[in-house]
Amino acid sequence: MRMFRQKIKGVTLLEVMLVLAIASSLLVLMLNYTTQKADELRRDKTVLQMQQILNAAMNYYVTHSAWPVYQCGEKSSPTWSPMNELIPDYLPYSLQPNAYGQQYLITCSNVSNGGGFYVATSVNNAANAAIIAGRLPLAYRIKSFDTLPPPACTTGPDCTSVIASVNIPGQNLNNARSVNFASVYYSGSCVPAPNCPPNMKPNILVMPAAVSGVNDGPSCTSQGNVRVCTGKVNPVSSFTAFALGGVGGNPVDPNNKGPYGCLTNQIPTPCVKNTSGGIITSDGTLYWRVCLKVSTDQGLINPRGTGTSQSIQDHGKTMGSLVAITRCVPNQGDENPSGSIDVWQR
């Protein structure tokens, strides 16, 4: 019987190296794909977040007629701020930091420099910064944040930051002439001025709502939390309402000796928004003083008292009330920043 010897085949070294080379190539391709996909997701997330910040800033401007930055920076000295004013009402807390672990910073330019809003952040390299800037409107790469707007960084490994911007929303300009606020006030009260878009100014219109003929300084007593005032009433012959402020009737900062009282010899009650520790603070809010002037058969009535703010305020309440309407108007044109309506009885 013929015997056959089975031959055993082995794996050569060349075949082993070929298998290892193929496996290494597949691993490298998979790692490159994973890295590129992760970079793409980080870029997409950063683009969406920066666009979300710009949209939130425009929504804030439509509501408040101002950017969500305490003070808009000059061109030579920008003021970069965190997004405290946009979080949580306009943006979620989870928006900070970005996908690269860096913070978003916001600022705005003054009116003479365009009045725009800016958001900026840094990424891991110049290539990703270029891709992100290309996906955002009015965006480009920057190297530093020292000026506003920062100069564009076109080449070099240091161009790792991105800045994007938006202009003032057109909707706010369209609605600027609409009534911003209207309410009823006593004579001598303070009316806050609205925050207006660039190239527009605050405007106030006042008109009498109710008028009495209390000619002399009233006699007032405090009954708990209520202050009751009485005085002699005389027949009214005419009356008018008007607003006072700084130069040209413009609203003024109450910490800057204004607005004036209804009479030049008054000690006007300060117009304040907040009081803290006995220190008057206005938070940058501007005010008008609204006044009534009433004429009776005993002569002209003006709020007056014994020289104290409380007595002047008491007399202002007994004189009557008026309606104040505030809005924004263009800086150019025939519209006057203060107004009045006269009513005469024959």
SVG drawing of the C-alpha trace seen along z (x, -y; Angstrom):
<svg xmlns="http://www.w3.org/2000/svg" viewBox="-66 -136 75 138">
<polyline fill="none" stroke="black" stroke-width="0.4" points="0.0,0.0 1.3,-3.3 1.7,-5.8 1.2,-9.5 2.9,-12.0 0.7,-15.1 2.5,-18.4 1.9,-21.1 1.8,-24.6 2.9,-27.5 2.5,-31.4 5.4,-33.2 6.8,-36.4 5.8,-38.4 2.2,-37.4 2.2,-38.4 3.6,-41.8 1.0,-42.3 -1.8,-41.5 -0.4,-43.9 0.0,-46.6 -3.6,-46.3 -4.9,-46.3 -2.7,-49.3 -4.1,-51.2 -7.7,-50.4 -7.0,-51.6 -5.4,-54.8 -8.3,-55.5 -10.8,-54.8 -8.9,-57.1 -8.7,-59.9 -12.4,-59.6 -13.2,-59.7 -11.0,-62.7 -12.4,-64.5 -15.9,-63.7 -15.2,-65.0 -13.7,-68.2 -16.7,-68.6 -19.1,-68.2 -17.2,-70.7 -17.1,-73.2 -20.9,-72.8 -21.7,-73.2 -19.6,-76.4 -21.2,-77.9 -24.7,-77.1 -23.9,-78.5 -22.4,-81.8 -25.5,-82.2 -27.7,-81.5 -25.9,-84.3 -26.3,-86.7 -30.1,-85.9 -30.5,-86.3 -28.7,-89.7 -31.1,-90.9 -34.1,-89.7 -32.7,-91.5 -32.3,-94.7 -35.9,-94.5 -37.1,-94.3 -34.8,-96.8 -33.6,-99.1 -30.0,-98.4 -27.4,-95.7 -26.9,-93.3 -23.6,-95.0 -23.4,-97.5 -21.3,-100.0 -20.6,-99.8 -16.8,-100.1 -15.0,-102.8 -13.0,-101.7 -9.7,-102.0 -10.9,-100.4 -13.4,-97.6 -15.2,-96.3 -15.6,-92.5 -18.1,-90.9 -19.5,-87.5 -23.1,-86.8 -24.6,-87.5 -27.4,-89.7 -28.5,-86.9 -28.5,-84.0 -31.0,-82.6 -33.8,-84.7 -32.4,-84.5 -29.8,-81.7 -29.4,-78.5 -26.7,-78.1 -25.3,-75.2 -24.0,-77.5 -20.7,-78.2 -18.0,-77.1 -17.8,-76.3 -16.9,-72.9 -13.2,-73.7 -13.4,-74.6 -13.2,-78.4 -15.5,-81.1 -17.8,-83.3 -17.2,-87.0 -19.6,-89.8 -19.3,-93.5 -20.8,-96.3 -19.6,-99.4 -20.8,-103.0 -23.1,-104.8 -20.4,-106.6 -18.7,-103.2 -21.8,-101.5 -23.6,-100.4 -23.1,-96.7 -23.0,-93.7 -20.0,-91.3 -19.4,-87.8 -16.0,-86.2 -14.3,-83.0 -11.2,-80.9 -10.7,-77.4 -7.9,-74.9 -6.2,-75.9 -6.3,-78.4 -7.8,-75.9 -10.9,-75.3 -11.1,-79.1 -11.2,-79.7 -13.9,-77.1 -16.1,-78.5 -15.7,-82.1 -16.7,-81.0 -20.1,-79.6 -21.1,-82.8 -22.4,-86.1 -20.0,-89.0 -17.4,-86.8 -13.6,-86.5 -10.5,-85.3 -8.7,-87.5 -5.5,-87.3 -6.3,-89.6 -9.2,-91.4 -7.4,-94.7 -9.4,-96.9 -12.9,-97.1 -13.6,-95.8 -10.4,-93.7 -8.2,-93.6 -8.6,-90.5 -6.0,-87.8 -5.5,-86.2 -2.4,-83.9 -0.3,-82.3 -0.9,-79.8 -2.0,-82.6 -5.3,-83.2 -7.2,-80.9 -10.1,-83.2 -13.3,-84.0 -15.5,-87.1 -19.0,-87.5 -21.4,-90.5 -24.9,-91.8 -26.3,-95.3 -29.3,-96.9 -32.5,-94.9 -34.7,-96.7 -37.8,-95.7 -36.7,-97.9 -36.2,-100.9 -39.6,-100.3 -41.3,-100.2 -39.2,-103.0 -41.9,-105.7 -44.5,-103.5 -45.5,-104.4 -42.9,-103.0 -44.7,-103.7 -47.7,-105.6 -49.0,-106.2 -50.7,-108.7 -48.5,-110.8 -49.0,-113.5 -47.6,-116.9 -43.8,-117.0 -43.3,-113.2 -40.4,-111.7 -40.9,-109.8 -38.1,-107.4 -36.9,-108.0 -36.8,-105.0 -33.6,-103.6 -33.6,-104.6 -31.7,-103.1 -28.8,-105.0 -29.6,-108.3 -32.9,-108.5 -33.7,-110.4 -36.3,-110.0 -39.5,-112.0 -42.3,-112.7 -45.8,-114.0 -47.9,-115.1 -51.5,-116.1 -53.7,-117.0 -55.8,-114.1 -57.4,-115.7 -57.0,-119.2 -58.1,-120.7 -58.1,-124.3 -56.2,-123.9 -54.5,-127.3 -52.6,-127.4 -50.2,-124.8 -52.3,-121.9 -52.4,-120.7 -51.3,-117.1 -51.3,-114.4 -50.0,-110.8 -52.6,-108.2 -50.7,-104.9 -49.1,-104.4 -51.5,-106.9 -50.8,-110.7 -54.1,-112.7 -54.0,-116.4 -56.7,-119.0 -56.8,-122.6 -59.0,-125.4 -60.4,-124.8 -60.9,-127.7 -62.6,-127.8 -60.1,-126.8 -59.8,-129.2 -57.0,-127.5 -54.3,-124.8 -51.4,-123.2 -49.1,-120.3 -45.4,-120.2 -42.2,-118.2 -38.8,-119.5 -35.4,-118.1 -31.9,-119.4 -31.0,-121.5 -33.8,-121.6 -36.1,-119.5 -33.9,-116.3 -34.1,-113.9 -31.2,-114.1 -29.3,-112.0 -30.7,-112.7 -27.2,-112.5 -26.2,-115.4 -28.4,-118.0 -31.6,-117.3 -34.2,-117.1 -35.2,-120.5 -38.2,-121.0 -41.4,-122.5 -40.2,-125.8 -36.7,-127.1 -36.7,-127.8 -37.9,-124.2 -36.0,-121.4 -37.1,-118.7 -37.4,-115.1 -34.7,-113.1 -35.6,-110.9 -34.2,-107.5 -34.5,-104.0 -32.8,-102.2 -31.6,-103.2 -29.0,-101.2 -27.5,-102.1 -28.8,-105.6 -26.9,-106.2 -28.9,-107.4 -28.2,-105.4 -29.8,-105.8 -28.4,-102.8 -27.9,-105.2 -31.7,-105.8 -32.6,-109.3 -35.7,-111.1 -38.1,-114.0 -40.0,-116.0 -43.7,-116.4 -45.6,-119.3 -49.0,-120.9 -49.6,-124.7 -53.1,-125.8 -54.7,-129.2 -57.6,-130.0 -59.5,-133.2 -57.1,-133.6 -54.0,-133.5 -51.6,-131.0 -50.9,-127.8 -47.5,-126.1 -46.4,-123.3 -44.9,-124.9 -44.5,-124.4 -42.3,-125.2 -39.0,-124.4 -39.0,-120.7 -39.4,-118.0 -42.3,-116.4 -44.4,-119.5 -43.8,-120.2 -44.7,-116.6 -47.9,-116.9 -49.0,-120.0 -48.2,-118.3 -50.6,-115.5 -53.4,-117.9 -53.1,-119.9 -54.1,-116.9 -52.7,-114.3 -51.4,-114.1 -50.8,-111.5 -47.2,-111.0 -46.4,-109.1 -42.8,-108.3 -41.4,-107.1 -38.3,-107.5 -38.0,-109.9 -35.3,-110.6 -32.6,-113.1 -33.4,-115.0 -36.8,-116.4 -39.5,-118.7 -40.4,-116.6 -39.6,-118.3 -38.3,-116.2 -40.8,-117.8 -44.4,-118.8 -47.5,-120.2 -51.2,-120.6 -52.9,-123.8 -56.6,-123.8 -58.3,-127.2 -61.7,-128.0 -63.4,-131.2"/>
</svg>
